[in-house]
């Protein structure tokens, strides 16, 4: 009887509470790895190819631990990128509010998964073999029930807690933190046309997914980290698997290459580099523009002059570069009005718009775009604004 009670309490493993905790963290980490490598980087964005054996392990593990259907997850994520921050985005905090996305993101996922139009339009290229059709998709809930049985058998009564953590792990970290905070708070390396942010430079808990702004800037890249202090553990695993012949990397973000100091001319190679690195360039420009705003506020306080739109100017320093395109027109007009109060800030605004038109002019010839870039740099050099002049000099050094 005592033996039976012991097995009921601690399961077949007879593991201690600390051992169960370690195993739980390992299992949830495997789930995160399966999501970021298989669902996200491979299936949704085709940034890498995975050996069929490893790919099927990921499919099986996700069926056990999440019950998510590959085609549904991929289609919802692709729609998020296609409609980011606009009407139709399945889980934008700009549309639904940070509270709902953070704590009820799984509900938004389920609601969108029932949208047949989304699944049919964006779910192309996902697995459609016999196992997928007759087990993983048809009986998606059976996997998590089987996981509950396994957890209880292995860990006894603690197995219920293990299972609960497994079920909450992806909804909280992926649907909540990445989709919520990742579009609400954090830092930005790239001025992508959305509000995506990097939640943290350490990609461990969420497999690198918290480097969300980097991902939105170069969506199909298999590697999410871009700065020396950013660690993408998902890429660490990809590198190991690539060495073992289990993964083939197909797409990477363009590597920033600057030509030597003192380069005078601007040629087609410069133009190609500027277009390829436009989000990095615009992010750097926005940083200088924000600095100019802060200096203008400080100058106004020191001189005792009350800026007419001081509140809007402070707001501008916060919103600049954070998905300017997603702001309501009235808010954009309010910020532009504040920035236009001084000649220097007005110059920054107008030059930013002119710079953006260079890579937005897809219908223009290379010769015309090159002429526009040369004219922009010349105007910057003649602006009399030191930071803008130095920025133009650096722009000459970009190369594809």
N, C-alpha and C positions, 0 to 999 in steps of 0.2 A: 504493500500500500504506500509506504513512504517513497519507494522508487517511482511509482505512478504519479504521486503528487509532485515529486521533483521534476518529472518530465513535463507535467502540466504547467508548472511554474516557470521552468527555464528551457523547455524544449529539448530537442535532440542534441543540441550543441552544449547544453549546460553552461552557457556563457554568462559571465558576470555583466552587470549593467554597463560598466566601462567598455567591455569588449563588444557588447551590442551597439553602443554608441559609435565605436570606431567602424564597425561593419556597416552601420547605417550611413555614415558619412562617405564611405567608399562606394556604396551602392548608388547613393544620390549623385556622387561625382561622376560615376559612369553614365548615369542618365544625362547629366549636363553635357558630357563629352559626345554622347550619341546625338543630342539635339544640335549642338553647334557644328560638329563635323559632318554628320550624315544629313540631317534635315535641312540645316541652314546653308552651310557652305557648299555642299555637294548637290543636294536635290533642288533647293530653291534657286541658287545662283550659278550652279554649274562651274564653280571655281575649282573643283577638283573631281577626279574619278576615284572611286573606291573599289578595291577588289571585291568580287561578288561574295566571298565568304565573310569578310569583315562587314560588308554592307548588310548582309542578312542577319548577322549577329546584332547589329544596331537596330534593325527592324524588329527582331524578336524581343530585344531588351525593352524597347520603347512600348511594345505591345503589352509587356508584363507590368511596366512601371508607370505608364501614363495613359494607356488606352488611346493615344492619339493616332489618327489615320494619316499616313504620309501625304496623300493627295490633298486632304483638307488643310493640313498645316502649311504645306507649300503654297497652295492657292491663296490662303489668307495672308501669308507673308508677302507674296508677290503683289497682291492687291494693295497692301500697306505701302509698298514702295511706289507703286503706280499712282496712288491717290494720296500720297503722304500729306497730312495736315489739311486736306481738302475734303469736301463732301464725298463720302464713300470710303474713307479710311476706316478700317474695321476697329481700330483701337487707339485713336489719337487723344491724348489728354487735352489738346487744344479744342477738340470737339466734344468730348464726353466729360472732361474735368479730371483732374489728377486723382481725386479720391476714388472715383469709380474705376478708373483704369488700374490704379494701384491695388485695390482690394477686391475688385470684382472683374478683373481682366479675363478670368476664365469664362465668365458668363458671356462677355463680348465675343470670345473665341467660339463658344458653342452656338451663339446666335448666328454668327457669320458662317459657320460650318453647315448650317441648314440652308444656306443660300445656294441653290443649285447653279445659278448663273455664275457666281464667283468660282465655284469648284470646276465647272466646265471650261470657263474662260482662262483661268490661271493655273489649273492643275495639270497641264500637259507635261508629258515626259516622265511622269512618276511611275513606280512599279505597278504592273497590272497582270502579274502572273497568277497562277492558281492559288497559291498560298495567300497572296494579298486579297484576292477576291473572295475566297471561301473561308478564310480564318481571320486575318488581321482586320479587314474592313467589316466583314459580316458579323463577326463576334468581337468587336473592339473592346467591349466591357468584360469579356471573359478573361482576358489577360490579367487585369487588375484584381479580379476575384481569385484567380489562380495564385497571384502574388501574395494575397492575404493568407491563403492556405499555407503557402511555403513559409511565410514569415512566422506564423503561429507554430508550425511544426518545428522550425529551427530554434525559435526563441521563446516559446511558451506565451504567457500572457503579455510579455513585453513585445511580442510580435505585432500586437494591435497598434502599439505606439510607433513601431518601425514602419508599418504600413501607412499610418496616418501621415508621418513625415514624408514618405515617398510620394504620396498623393498630393501633398501641399507644396512640394519642392519646386516643380516647374511652374505651377500657377503663380506662386509668389515671386520667384526670382525672374522668370522669363516674362510671363504675362503682366506681372506687377512692376517689378523694378526696372527691367529693360524697356518695356513698352511705355511705362509710366514715367519714372524718374529720368529715363534715358531720353525723354523729350521735354523735360521740365527743368532739371537742375544739373549742373556740372560744367565742365570746360569744353571748349571747342578748338580743335586744331584746324578745322576746315569750315569755311563759310558756305556750306551746302544749303540749297534752297529749302530748308526745313528747320525745325527746332532741335534736331538731334544733338545730344551731348555725350561726352565720355563721363560716365559716372565715377570711375576710378581708374587710376593708371595701373592697377594690379589686377590682371585678368585671371584670377584663381577660382573664386567662388562660382562665377558664372561662365567659366571656360573661355574668357576673352570677350564675351558678349557685351560686357559693360563698356567696351570701347566702341560705343554705338555711333558716335559722330564720324569716326574714322571709317566705319562700315558704310554709312550713308553717303560719304564722299566718293568711295570706290566700292560700290555694292557687290561686284562680282569677284573682288579680290579674296583669295583664300587666306590671306594674312590680315589681321585686324590692327595690329600694333603699327605705329608709325614713328614714334619718338623713342629715344634711347631709354627713357625711364618707364616705358610701357611694356608690360609683360603679358603676352597672349599665350596662355597655357594650351589653348586649343592648337595653336600653330606649333607649339613644342611637341605635342603628340603627333601632329601631321608630319613633322620632320622625321620623327622616329619611324613612323609607318612608311614614309616615302623611302627611307633607307632600307626597309625590309621588303620593298617592292609591293606594298599593300595599298599605296596611295600614289596617284599621279597628279601633280599640281598643274592646272590648266591656265589659271589667270592670277595675275598679281597687280597691285597698284603700281603705277609708274614710279620709278625711283627718281627722286629729285637730284638733278645734276646741274651744278653751277659752273659756268666757264670762268677762267681766271679773272682776277680783278683787272680793271683798266680796259676791258673790252669797249671799243668805241661804237662800232656799227650794230645795227639790228637787222638780222637776216631771217630767212625762212625757218632756219633751225631755232632761232629765238622765238618766232611766232608759234611754232609747234610746241615748244617747251611751255610757253605761256598758256596756251590752250589746254595742254595736258595737265598742268598744275594750277588751273584757274581757281579751284577752291582753296588751295593753300595760299595763293597770291591774294585772293580776296580776304581770306582770314587774317593775313598779315597786314593788309591795308586797313581792315576794320580795327585792328588793334591800335594802329597809329592814329586812326580817326577818333577812337575812344579816348586816347591819351590827349588829343587836341581838345576834346570836349572838357575833360577834367581840368586842363590848364586854363581854359577860358572861364570856367566856373571859379577857379582859384583867383584868377586875375580880377574878376568882377568883385569878389569879396574883399580883396586887398585894396582895391580902389574905391570901395564904398558904394559902388554902383549896383543897384538891384536890377538884375537882368529881367526883362519883361516876361520871358518864358523860362525862368530858371528851373521850375518844376519839370517842364517838358524836356529841358536840356539834360537834367539828371536822368530822366526816363530814357532819353536817347542813349546815354552811355550804357544803360543796362540792356537795351534791346538791339543795339547795333550788332549785326552779324549773327543774331539768334533768330534766323528764319524771318527776315524782314518781309518776305513775300507773304507770310502767313498772317501778318497784322491786318486788322481792319483798316480800311482806307482812311477813316477819320483819325485813327491813331497815327498812321503814317504821315498824314498831313500835319498833325500836331507836332510830331517830331521834326519834320522837314522845316516847319515854320520856326521852331526853336533854333535849329542848326543854321538857318538863314540869317540870324540876327547879327552875325559878324562876318566880314568879308572872308576871313581865313576858313571858317567852318563851311561857309557857302561854297568855297573853292573845293574843299574836301568832298562835299556831297556831289557836286557836279562832275568832278573828276572820277569819282567812284562809278557814277552812272555811265560815263563815257568809256571807262575801262571795261565794264561789264558788256557793253555793246560789241566789243571786239570779238568775244567768244560766243556771243549770241547771234552774230551775223553769219549764220550758216549758209545763207544764199549768196553771200559775197564771195568774190574770187580771192585766192591767196594773195594776189598782188594788192588788192584793195585793203584787205585786212592788215597786211604788212605796212602799207602806207598809213593806216589808221593808228597802228601801234607806234610807228615812228613819230607821228604827229602828237600822240598822247605824251610820249616821253619828252618831246621838245617843249610842250606846254607845261609839263611838270617842272622841267628845269628852269623855266621862266617865271614860275609862280612866286618865287621869293620865300617859299616855305621850306625850311631846311629838311625836315623829315620827308616831305614829298619829293624833294630833289634826290635825297639818298635812296628813296624807294625806287625812283626811276632808274638810277644807276644800277641798282641790284637787278631790276627787271631785265636789263640788257644781258645779264649773265645766264638767264634761263636757257636750257637746251632740252630738246626731246630725248 
